[in-house]
Structures are given as structure tokens and as C-alpha cells.
Amino acid sequence: MQSDLFGQANLEVEGGRFMLQNPQLLRVSLGPDVLSVKGAMVAYQGQIRFDHEKAGSVGKLLKKIVTSEDVPLMRVSGQGEVFFAHDAGFVYVIDLAGDAISVNGRNLLAFDAGLTWDINRVQGAGMMAGGLFNTTVSGTGPVALCTVGSPVVLDCTQQPTYVDVQSCVAWSANLVPQVVSSMNMKSLLRGGSGEAFQYSFHGPGFVVVQPSEWAPITQGQSRGGSGGIIGDLFS
């Protein structure tokens, strides 16, 4: 049997723990556990176990209940290799070295289970903004993000940077964004401009922006399907 399909570019990569099989597929070699978003696993080899990951604390569970930043996680353990992807998005691995990154939960793919995560409210995101929350991951270890299209990384040090809230993938956690509105009252009465709210960043750090906008999440909806918050309540 002969085909370009069996070329070297499509054969399984070997090497480190978090590796890109290709730009849209993450390969993780298990040893220590990994936390991933539910539904992200596309294949695995070896003796692997998948378990629902509880919120970990009452406070964190309550945050998941009252926010749309529901990150339904599963714990992946065992010996072998697991492949993760999400809608053929582009995968990027960030190695944290005692620092932190704030991530849109819909762009989170997988991370080392030894890292700490929490849900944090974005300052200035009031009721009109729908309440905006991000997932902060901190510690030492790898984090894999997934973007819709090829992203741009913007330096926020020299000048203010404004990003559509549905296009913002992640930012360095030392930044403290504000939520601002570019919509005046006349535009609001006429149905809005389509660009109502943006994150405003200014300071030493970066923000990652994807060339696509997520559709706003309705209450109770999660990327992981029908589980999410309800699953957490009964776990």
C-alpha cells in the first residue's frame, strides 16, 4: 500500500511530554496526570483512564455556577500517549515557569495537573457586558491553548491595546484589563455597532488575539457539551 498519507510528516512524533504532532494536534506522553477540557481527546495509545475532574473547592464550584466560564475538565492518567484537538484549531504550548496566564476557557485545551487553576472576574465587566470571566493557570508546567485561525501576539507595554472580548484568547496574568465600551447611546438604541465591548490592556505584558469571534455563551452552556455545571453539582 502506497500513499503520501504514510509520509514522515503524518507519522507519530517522538520526544517530550507535550509535543505538537502537527499544528492542529497535541500529543501528550503521560506519566504525571494531565487535565484537559472534556471532548478534546481524539485518540490514545496505552492504558489510559479518563475521570471527571471536580471543581476542587466550594468557592471554585460556585464561580462555575454563577459564570459562563464553565471549564468542564477531565483528569487523564495512566501510561501511554494521548492526542488532543478542538475543531481543527491551531495548538500552542506555553511552558509556565512559576508565572501565570489568563485564558479564555473556550481556548483552553490541556495542562499539567500539577498547575493551579481558578476562575477570575475581569474588572469592569458589569451586567451590560454579561459578566466576563477568564481561567487563570499558574505554576510550573505546560499549558496547551487552541485558537481559531493563526493568532497575533500584541505587546501592551508601549501603548493601550483594545481587543474584542470574543476574540481574546489569553493574556499575561500580571496585566489587569478593563472592559470598555465603544458604543454610544444612539448606537445602542439603533441596535448596536457589533463592537460593543473590548478589553483594554496597558502595561508590561502581552495579549493573544485570534482572527475569529466566539459566539457568546448562553447561561448553562459549556464547550464540553451537556455535562459542565450540572455534572459538577452531582460530583
N, C-alpha and C positions, 0 to 999 in steps of 0.2 A: 504494500500500500504506500503510495507516494502523494505528498501534498505539501504546499507551503505551510499548511496548518501545523505540521510537525517540525517546523523550523525551530532553531535555537531560541528565537525571541519568544516563543509560546511555551517553552518547557519550564518546569518549576524552577524558580531561583533557589539558590542555596546561600546560607550565610547567617546573618544576625537575627535577632529576635523579632523586631518589627521591620519588615522589608517590603518594598514595593515590587510586587510581581510584574506589574505594569502600571502606567499612570492612573488606572482606574480600579486597581485591585490590590488589596493589602494582604500580605502573608505574615502570619504571626506564628513563631515557633514557641510552643508552650513549655513551661517549666513553672515559674510563678503564674498565678492566675491573672486573667485579663477580664476587664469589664467592657462590654460592648453594648451598643444600642440594639434592642430587640429587632430581629428581622434583618440584621446586617450580615449574618453568616450566609455564605453561598456554597461553601464546600469545606470538608475537613478530612484529615487522614489520621489514623491512630485511635487511641482510646480517649475520647473527649466527652466531657459532661457539661451540660448547659443547665443552669439554675437561675430562676428569677432572683434578682438582687433587690432586697428590701431597701427602703429609704435610709435605714441606719439609725434614725433618731426621730422622735416625735416632731421636733421642730422642723426637720427637713421634710417629713411627710406632710405636715401642714402647709409648707411652702408649695409643695407639688399640688396639693388640693386647691389652693386659692389662686394659683398662677396658671398660665398657659404653657409655662416652661416645664412641661412634663417630660422627663427623660427616662423612659422605661428601659432599665438596664438588665442585662443578664450576665451572670458570672460564668466564665469559661475556664474550665480546669481539666487537668489530665496531662497526657503525654502525646505529642503529635503536632500537626500543623493545621491551622485554621485560616480560611480565606474570607475576607470581609469586603463588602462593597455596598453602595447605595445608589440605585438608579443610574449606573454608569457615570457617576460624578468623579471628579478628579480628586485623588487622595494625596494628602501631605502629612508627613510625620514630623512632629516637633518634639525635640528632646528637652524636657524641663530640667533645669539644674538648680533646684531649690527655689525657683521662681514660680510664677503663676500666669495663667492665661484665661481670659473670659471668652466663652464660646457660646454662640447661638446653639441651643440644643438640637436643632434640626441639621446642623453641620457637624455634630459630634459623631464619630464612628466607633472608636475603641481607645482604651487607655490602660496602662498598667494598674492593676488592682491595688498596688501599694500607694498610689496617689490619692490625695484628698480631694473631694468634690463637694460643692454646695451650690444652692440656687440663690442668686443675689438680685435685688431690685435695682434697676437703673434709676439714678437720681433724676427728678424732674418728670418722670413718666407718670402723669396723673391719669384720671379717668378718661379724658378725651383721647389719650394715647393708647388706651386699652390696658394700661399697666404693662410695663416692659421688664422682662426678667432674663437673665443670662446664667449659664452654668460656669462657675469658676473652678478650674482644676489646678491644683498646686502640689509642689513637692519635687521629687527627683524621679524621672522616668519618662517614657514616651507617651505622646498623645497623638492620635490619628484623626485628622479632620477630612471632611469631604465637601467639595464645593461644586456648585452647578456652573460648569464652564471654568476657564482658566482665570484665577483671581489676580488682583493687583494688591500689593502691599504699600500702604501710604505712610510716610513719616509725618508724624503730627507735631514734631518739635518746633519747626520754624514758623508755622502759621496755622490758624484754625482750620480744621478739616471736618467736613459735614458729609454724613453717609446716610442713605436711605435705610431705615430700620429693618426693612425686609431683605436688603442686600448685604447687610453687615454680617460677616462670618465670625470674626473674633478680633480681640484687641489685647494688648499687653495689660495685665491686670493692675499695673500701677497707675494707668490712666483712669480718670474719673469723668466719664462722659455725662453730658447733659442732654436732655431731649428738648429740641426747639421745634417751633412750627413756622413754616414759611407761608402759611395760608392766612390771608386776611378775612375779615368777617364777610365781606362782599363775595369772595370766592366760596366761602363755606355755604352761604345761602343759595349760591348757584350750583351747588353740587360738588364743590371742591376742585382742586387742581390736579389731584392724583399724586401730589408730592407733599402731603400734609405734615409729616413728622420726620425729623432727621436726628441722628446722634451728632452731637458736637464734641469734637476732641481737640485738645490743645495741651501739649506738654511732651516730655520725653517719652517716646513710645511709638507703637505702630498700630495700624488697623488694617484688617484684611477684608477686601470687598470682592464679592462675586458679581459677574455680569448677568445677574438674574435676580428677580424678586420672588421671595416665597409668598404664597398666598397666605393671608392672615389666618391664624389658627382660631377656630371657634371653641367655645368653652367645652372642656371634656375631651377634645380631640387630641391625639398624640401621634407622633411619627410611627410609633410601634404598632398601631392598629387598635383593636378593641380592648386591649388589656389596660396598660397605663395606670391611671389613678385608681380605677375600680379594682384592678388586680392588687395594687398596693394596700388598699383598705382591707382586703381579706387575706393578706400575707402575714 
